[in-house]
Amino acid sequence: MNCLAKSIWMITLSLLFTLTAGIAQGASDIPALRDAKDPAERARVQSLINGAKTEGKLEWLGMMVEPNHAKAIEEGFKTYYGLTNTKGEYSYSASNLIVTRVEQLLNARRNNFDVVWMVGWAWYKDLLARNKIMRYESPMYKEYTLSNKDNLSMPGYWVSDAYTFSPMFNPKAMDAAGFKDWNPTSWWDFTDPKLKNKVSIDNISQSLSSSQMALGLRKVLGNQWFTKLVKDVKPALYLKTAQGRDWVVSGEYPVTLTSHAKNTAAARASGGNVKLVYPKEGVVLLPFAPIILTDAPHPNTAKLFIDYIRSARGTKTVVDSGALLFFGRPGVKSPVPDLLPAWENINVIPMNWDVDGREDAVKEIQKWTLDIGLSN
């Protein structure tokens, strides 16, 4: 080998070494690649990261996860995958407004959202039938065993976290009303005639989530619980759970039957003396699932985002953000166990969401509660 050829060869080797070292160094700086021990999984993640860097954006919308929660989740996600330049845009809205907004965009063929995260089983199934949800089997889905066990998952499309409605009360106000050291443990405890003019409930005929809760309660309590509640207690109705929460805090109606951990935490943060109850007969866990839309403009980023929020690391980020949810992944430690026990530690009312989540089932329970005087 002459001197010129030797020099070229040495330069080539040096460049290859520098390039390889740079790639290795870059990979070592990305936690997701360090954690991917299997070469095939590492290659899959690297390919998605490359695509996500080109896309440069994630647009998602949802409910229950508030904007401050979303910001913390986005930051954890971007750090984990080395997507520091990716821009996250989150829209927070009520479920009915999410449906309207997404459907308008889909009908106009100009969808700009990647991920939707809400409670809406019937709508999700309708989107699925129209091929509007991207099939993506995240490697993390198999770890969501609680969601799978309680039939809150759709293989290849989503697994669920959850929230539920359950009773909340003001112990101090109840003491003053003659219910000293009141400690309800059953849904039947809330039908005591002595509670007349002290209880409120969501207006079931106006709420999809409360309708689904009522469907579940009727499975385990029968019609009698509802008719007794109407006859003996005559609960006040509200349209927003925040109103029921404020009534409990003020003592105007010291008991509400349809609160949740997020509301109870907010009441305590404002100085309210409140307790949340998970009755022994069980509660309905409403499937709170993120999906990727088929027309997602940033599909690589969306897939990584789903991987992240369904991983143990991402779930901890969601917990630490302050989002109070039941997690379909076992072993998640609750920051406030009295408000939010682990999924494993509550009695979950079995639901067949393909039936119980359908529009006709919802309309039937709404009409029935109207007929018995529990809604208006």
GIWO-V100161 format. One record per pair of residues at least 6 apart in sequence whose ideal C-beta (glycine too) atoms are under 7 Angstrom apart, sorted by the first residue. I is the first residue (numbers start at 1). J is the second residue. Records with the same first field share a line. If there is no record, write none. Layout:
I = J  J
This chain:
27 = 33
28 = 34
29 = 82
30 = 81  82
31 = 80
32 = 45  80  81
33 = 42  45  46
36 = 42  45
41 = 139
48 = 300  303  304
49 = 81  82  304
51 = 300
52 = 81  83  86  300  301  304
53 = 83
55 = 298  300  301
56 = 85  86  87
57 = 86  87  298  301
58 = 86  88  114  298  301  302  305
59 = 89  112  113  114
60 = 90  113  114  115  117
61 = 90  91  93  98  113  116
62 = 92  116  117  118
63 = 93  94  95  98  118
64 = 163  262  288  323  325
65 = 117  323
66 = 92
67 = 90  92
69 = 321  322  323
70 = 90
72 = 317  320  321
73 = 309  317  318  321
74 = 88
76 = 314  317
77 = 305  308
78 = 84  86
80 = 308  313
81 = 304
86 = 301
95 = 118  119  120  208
98 = 116  118
99 = 120  123
102 = 113  116
105 = 111  112
106 = 132
111 = 293  295
112 = 297
113 = 293
114 = 292  293  296  297  298  301  302
115 = 290  291  292  302  305
116 = 290  291  293
117 = 290
118 = 288
119 = 209  286  287  288
121 = 287  353  357
122 = 357  358  359
124 = 133  291
125 = 354
127 = 133
128 = 157
131 = 294
132 = 293  294
133 = 157  291  292  293  294
134 = 292  293  294  296  299
135 = 156  157
136 = 292  303  306
137 = 156
138 = 306  307  310
139 = 307
140 = 307  310  311
141 = 159  310
143 = 329
144 = 153  159  310  328  329
145 = 330
146 = 328  329  330  343  344
147 = 153  159  160  328
148 = 159
150 = 285  348
151 = 351  352  353
152 = 160  162  285  287  328
153 = 159  160
157 = 291
158 = 289  290  291
159 = 289  310  328
160 = 287  288  289  328
161 = 288  325  326  327  328
162 = 285  286  287  288  325  326  328
163 = 260  286  288  325  326
164 = 260  283  284  285  286  326
165 = 209  210  213  258  259  260
166 = 259  260  276  277  278  279  283
167 = 184  190  255  256  257  259  277
168 = 248  256  259  264  274  275  276
169 = 248  254  255  274  275
170 = 248  249  251  254  273  274
171 = 182  273  275
172 = 273
173 = 251  254
174 = 182  254
177 = 198  254
184 = 190  277
185 = 279  280
186 = 279  280  281
187 = 217  221  225  279  281
188 = 225
190 = 199  255  257
191 = 225  228  229  232  233
193 = 232
195 = 233  255
196 = 232  233  234
198 = 253  254  255
199 = 233  235  253  255  257
200 = 235  236  238  244  247  253  256
201 = 235  237  256  257  258
202 = 210  238  241  244  258
203 = 237  238  239  375  376
204 = 210  211  214  366  369  374  375
205 = 366  369  370  375  376
206 = 239
208 = 362
209 = 286
210 = 258
211 = 362  365  366
212 = 284  286  356  357  362
213 = 258  284
214 = 365  369
215 = 356  361  365
216 = 284  349  351
217 = 225
218 = 226
219 = 349
220 = 281  282  349
221 = 281
226 = 372  374
227 = 372
229 = 235  374
230 = 372  373  374
235 = 257
236 = 253
237 = 376
238 = 244
241 = 258  259  263
242 = 263
244 = 256  258  259
245 = 256  259  263  266  267
247 = 253  256
248 = 254  255  256  267  274
249 = 267  270  272  274
259 = 276
261 = 276  324  339  340
262 = 324
264 = 274  276  339
265 = 324  336  339
267 = 274
268 = 274
276 = 339
278 = 341  346
280 = 347
281 = 347
282 = 347  348  349
283 = 346  348  349
284 = 349  351
285 = 326  348
287 = 353
288 = 325
290 = 306  309
292 = 302  303  306
296 = 302
308 = 314
309 = 318
312 = 329
315 = 327  329  332
319 = 332  335
324 = 339  340
326 = 343
327 = 343
328 = 343
330 = 344
332 = 342
334 = 340  341  342
355 = 361
366 = 375
369 = 375
